[in-house]
Amino acid sequence: MTQVMLLQSIYSIGVLVLEIPSGAIADYFGKRISLIIGSFIFGLGFILYGLGSTFLHFAIGELVAALGMSFISGADSAFTHEHLKEHDKEDQFNSV
C-alpha cells in the first residue's frame, strides 16, 4: 500500500510541478495543440504503466502520465470556452 500511495504522490507532484510550463506552451502554441500533445503523452504513460514490472517502471509511467495531464489540464476548459465564444454560445459554458 505504501508503494501505491507513493506512486499517487509522484503523479500528483508531477502534475503540480509541470502545470505552469505546460500552460505556457498551451498559450504559445495553442490550446488545441496542447490537448493533442497531452492526450498522446497521457496515453503513452498508460502504455508504459501497463508494460511495467518494477516500481521504477511504474514511477516513470506515472511521471509521463502526469506530463500528459498537465498539458490537458486547463487547456480543455479554455478550448471549450473559446469554441463556444466563436459560435456566440458563450452563455452555455457553465452548462458544459
PALUMBA-105031 format. One line per 5 residues: number of its first residue (from 1); for each residue x, y, z of C-alpha. Coordinates in steps of 0.1 Angstrom, whole numbers, always signed. Example, Ala and Ser with C-alpha at 12.3 -4.5 7.8 and 13.67 -1.06 7.14 Angstrom:
PALUMBA-105031
1	+123,-45,+78  +137,-11,+71
//
This chain:
PALUMBA-105031
1	+0,+0,+0  +29,+23,+7  +42,+20,-29  +7,+26,-43  +4,+58,-23
6	+40,+68,-33  +31,+64,-69  +0,+86,-65  +22,+112,-48  +46,+111,-77
11	+17,+116,-101  +2,+145,-81  +35,+163,-76  +44,+158,-112  +11,+175,-124
16	+17,+203,-99  +52,+210,-110  +45,+207,-147  +13,+227,-147  +28,+261,-153
21	+53,+252,-180  +27,+233,-199  +3,+262,-196  +28,+285,-211  +33,+261,-240
26	-5,+260,-245  -6,+298,-246  +23,+299,-271  +14,+271,-295  -24,+270,-289
31	-48,+250,-267  -57,+226,-294  -21,+216,-299  -17,+213,-261  -47,+189,-260
36	-33,+168,-288  +1,+166,-273  -13,+160,-238  -36,+132,-249  -7,+114,-268
41	+17,+117,-238  -10,+106,-213  -17,+76,-234  +20,+68,-236  +21,+70,-198
46	-6,+43,-196  +12,+21,-221  +44,+24,-201  +25,+17,-169  +9,-14,-184
51	+43,-27,-196  +59,-20,-162  +71,-47,-138  +91,-28,-112  +84,+2,-90
56	+107,+23,-112  +88,+14,-143  +55,+24,-126  +70,+56,-114  +82,+65,-149
61	+47,+57,-162  +32,+80,-135  +55,+108,-144  +48,+105,-181  +10,+104,-174
66	+14,+135,-152  +32,+153,-180  +3,+145,-203  -23,+155,-178  -6,+188,-172
71	-9,+196,-209  -46,+187,-209  -55,+204,-176  -68,+239,-181  -64,+238,-219
76	-96,+217,-221  -119,+242,-205  -101,+272,-222  -105,+255,-256  -142,+248,-249
81	-148,+284,-238  -131,+298,-270  -150,+274,-292  -183,+285,-277  -174,+322,-279
86	-166,+318,-316  -201,+304,-322  -219,+330,-300  -228,+304,-274  -206,+316,-246
91	-235,+316,-222  -236,+278,-224  -201,+275,-210  -213,+269,-174  -236,+241,-185
96	-208,+221,-203
//
